[in-house]
Amino acid sequence: MSSRFHPVLVNEPFSDPGLYVELMFEKRAILFDLGDLGALSPRKLLRVSDVFVSHMHMDHFCGFERLLRVVLGRKSALRLYGPPGFVDAVGHKLAAYTWNLVDNYDTDLTLSITEIANGGDRRTVDFRCRARFRPENERFDVAPDGRLLAESGFSVRAAVLDHGIPCLAFALEERAHVNVWKNRIEDRGLRVGPWLRDLKEAILRDDPDDTPIRARWRADDGIVERTVPLGTLRGDAATVTAGARIVYVVDAAPNAANIARILDLATDATVLFIESAFLDADTDRARERHHLTARIAGDIAARAGAQRLVTFHYSPRYEGRGDELAAEAEAAFRKPRQGL
């Protein structure tokens, strides 16, 4: 995929769920869920800057200690995000250890832990190594549209699903790209220069066509400056390409409310990573366990207009039959149905 994201499942589909997304050219990664992390080397774990945990069942959270063990004394900051109760869950894990020798570490690690509830209310608490990981700096805010992380190039948005308990699904969304065509800029009597940054920002904000753009560049005889309306540049001289969208969905009851929330999150996904725990023949079992079937996962991908479907988090009852789950989901993905 031609984007800054390189997503790879941490384990094979019958093992603990997790998604490792390398941010290309940044020596940085984002991690979704904290199950068994044995497949990730310390080098890869040290690249992780942000962790998004769907819920605190063991197969999604038991890897916290592994991650902490690797980054302790080697990283200065790590941000983690999860559902209601996540702050206290991390605090209890940290409180289970003795920290009397942490002053010897060269690096004072700070864990910033954020939990989000329905409606976007967020609570964040810091746990600092040299403060013996006691909770401090508690603050509250609201995440607009469920947005947990927003940076200049990408953001991460969450939806709260029902798994018998609140469970988060996530969308990692790359900012749109503005492609400027040098020859078409020059056809308008202009020259490329740092002013193109302002042009791109105005296009991404969808400013009105009459917005003045100050074009400024260095020529042989000095600085040249012209002001042109945005509308004369937007279009064939500067075009917009949608950014990639990676969506991660696990542990969701197969009900209408969940499906609607997933569709909202996954619309036009570049890749939809979605659990396919049970075969359609075992729908009753899926409902009892609050999980999606492979058919429903495929239908969701089709209705969302996803470019690619990746299924995982298979129930161990199908060990050795993973191809059946994948095939059922793929069939539904390729042949959309009118309803679920």
N, C-alpha and C positions, 0 to 999 in steps of 0.2 A: 504494500500500500504506500502511495506517495504522500506521506505526511510525516510529521515529527514523531508519531507514535509507532512503537513496535511491540504489540501485545502477544504474550505467550502464556498459556495455562501453566501453572506451577506443577501440577501433577496430572497423571492420566485420569480419564473420566470416572473411574471407580474409586479414586483416592480423594483425599480432602480437597475441597474446592479452593481455588485461588487464581488470581491473574496478575502477572508481572508485566508492567508496561514500561519499556525503556523509552526515555525521551531522547531521541536521536540528537547527536552533536552537543549534548549538555552534560554527559556523564552523570545522569540523574535518572531516577526511576520512581514510579508510583506503584503501590501494591494494593490489591483488592483482596481482602480477607487474610486471616492469620491462622490457617490450619497447619498441617505438617509442612514445614519450610525446608526439610532436609535436601530437597532438590536444588535449592538456591545456594550458591557459594557465598562465603563471607564478602567477597568483592562485590557481588550483586546486591547483597543486603546493605552494604555500606553506601550504595548509590541511592537507596530509598530515602526520599524526603517526606513523603506523605503516604499514610496508610488509611484505607477506608474499609471498615469492618461492618459486615451486613448485620450480624447479631452475635450473641455470646454463647451459642452452642459450641461444644468442645471442638468439633471439626472445622470451625470457623475462627477459633480464638486461641487454641492451644499453642500456637506458634509464637505468641507474644514473648515468652521467655527466651526463645531462640533468637529472635530479633534483638531483644534487649541485651542479651549476652554478647552479641557481635558488636553492637554500636556503642556499648558502655565504655567510656574512656577514649573513644575514637571519633565520635561525632558530637557536635555542640547542640544540635537541635533536631527534633523529629516531631512531626505533627500527626496525630491520629484522630479519626472521626468515626462515630458510631451512633447507634440508636439510643433511646432513653435508657438511663442507667449505666451508660458506658463509662462515664467519668468515675463513678464509684467502683465499677468492676475493675478498672485499671488500678485505681487507688488501693483496692484490696490486694491485688497481686503484688504491687510494690511493697505494701506493708508486711507481706509475708516473709520478706528478707531482712537481713541485718546489714546496715550500711555504715558501720563505724569506721571503715577504712577508706571511704570514698575521697577524703581529702588528698589522697596520694595520686589520684588520677590527674593527668595533665589537662584533660578537657572536661568542662562542667556541662554535662548533658542536660538539656531541658526538654521534657516531654510536654507538649501542649495538647491536651485532650479535649475534644469537642464532641458533644452529643446534640442530636437534633430530634425534635418531636414534630408531630403533625402540626401544620400551621407555620413551620419554619422557625419556631423558637429554638435558640441555641444557648447552650451553657458551655463555657470553656474554663478549664482549670489547668494551671501549670504545675508540674512536678519536677523539681530541680535536684540533680544528683547531690551537690554539696549541701543542700538543705535536707538531706536524708530522704528525698522524695516525699516530703510532706506537701500536702496541697496548698497552693498559694495563688494569688492573683486571679481570683474567680471573677468572671465577668459574663454578662448576658447581652444578647442581641438577637436580631431576627434575620434569617437567611432569605433573601428575596428569591422566589421561585425555587426554594430548596437548594440554592447554590451554597455549597460548603466551602469551595475554594475558587477564587477568581484571580487569575494572573493575566498579564498582557497578551499571552499567546494562547491560553486555554483556560477552561474552567471545569469544575466537577459539580454536577447537580445530583441530588438524591431524591428518591420517592420512598415514602413509608408504605410498606406492604404488610399484609396480614399473613403470618405464619403460625397463628395461635398466639403469637407475641409479635411486637413490631419488628420488622426486618427491612433493612434498607436495600434498595436497588440503586445503581449508580450509572451516570452517563458522563464520560470524559469527552468534552467537546472542544475541538480545536477551533480557534478563531478563523474566520474566513480569510482567504488570501486575496490581495489586490495585485493583479499583474499589470504592470505599466509597459506599454510598447514604445520603445525609444524612437523608432522611425515615425510613429504616428504623433508623438509629442513634437518631434522636429518638423513634421509637416505643418504644424500650427505655429511655426516660427519661434518655438521655445527650445530650451536645452534642459537636459536632465541635471539634477542637483539635489542637495539636501531638502529642498522644498517639496520633493515628492512624498516625504513622510507625512507632511500636512495634508497633501492631496489624498493619500491612502486613508488617513484617519477620518477625513471628511466623508469619504465614500462609505467607510464602514459604519459611520454614524448615520448614514442616509440623510445627510444635510440637503436642503433644497437646492435646486439647480442654479438659483441666482446667488448662491453663497460665493463671495469673492475668494479666490485662491491667489495668493501672492507667490508668483514664480520668480525665483532669483538665482542667478548663476554667474560664474566668472567667465568673462571673455578676454580676448587679447588686449582690448582697450579699456578694461576695467569691469566693474560689476554692472550687470544688466538686470533690470527689474521690470516685471509686467504683472498686472492684475487681470485675471481672466475668471469668468464665471465657471463654477463647478460643472455646469451642464455641458460646456463645450469640451470637457475632458472625459467625463464619465461616459462609458459606453464602449466605443471601439478603441479609444486610446488607453483606457484603464478598465479592465474587466475584473469581475469578482468570481472567485472559485470557492465553493463551500469547503469548509474544513472537515476533517474526519470526525466521526462520532463513534466512540467505543462504548457499548452498553453492556453492563454486567448484572445479571438477574439470577438470584438463587433463592430457594426456600420460600415459595409463594403458594398459598392455597389457590386452587383452580376456581376462583369465583369471579363474578363479573366486575366487582370493584377493583380487585387486583389487576385484572386484565386491562381495564381502562387506564389505570395508572402506568402500567408497563408500556402500553401503546403510546401514551403521551411522552414517556421518557425515550422510547426507542424509535420514534418516527424518523425515517430516512437514515437509520444507523448504517455506518460503514461496515461494522461487524457487530452482531448481537451474540454475546456469550450468554446462554440461557440454560438453566437446569432442565433436564429431561429425565426425571427420576423414575417414572413408571411408564409401562406400555398402556395404550388406550384400553386394552382388555382389562386392566386392573385399575380403572378409574375410581372405583369405590375405595380401594386401598389408598390411592393418591389423595382423595378427599379426606380420609381419616388421618393421614400423615401430613396434610397441609402442603402438598407438593404438586408441581405441574406434571402432566403427562407429556410424552414426546410429541404426540399429535397436537396438543394445545400449544406447545412451544413452537412448533413449525407454523401453525396457524397465526400465532402472534407475530412471528417474523415476517410472514407474508403480508399481513394486514398493516404492519408498520412500514413496509417498503424497504426492509433491510437489504443491503447488498449481499451480505454473507451471513450465514448462520453457523454457529459453533455450539454444539451441545456438550454437556458435561454433567457432573454430579449425579451419576447413575446409581440407582439403588443396588446394594450388593446382592439382592435376590436374583439379579440378572447376570451375575458374574459369568463371563464366557459368552454372553449374548449381547454385548454392547453394540454389535453391528445392527441388531434388530431395532434398538432404540434410535440409533442414528438414522437408519433407513426410514423409520416411521416419521420422524421429525422432518427429514428431507422431503419425503413425499408430500406432506402437508404444506411445506414451504413452497414447493414447486407447483402445487395445485391448490390455490387458495379456496377456502370455503366461505359461504355467505355468513355463517354464524358459528359460534362455538357451543 
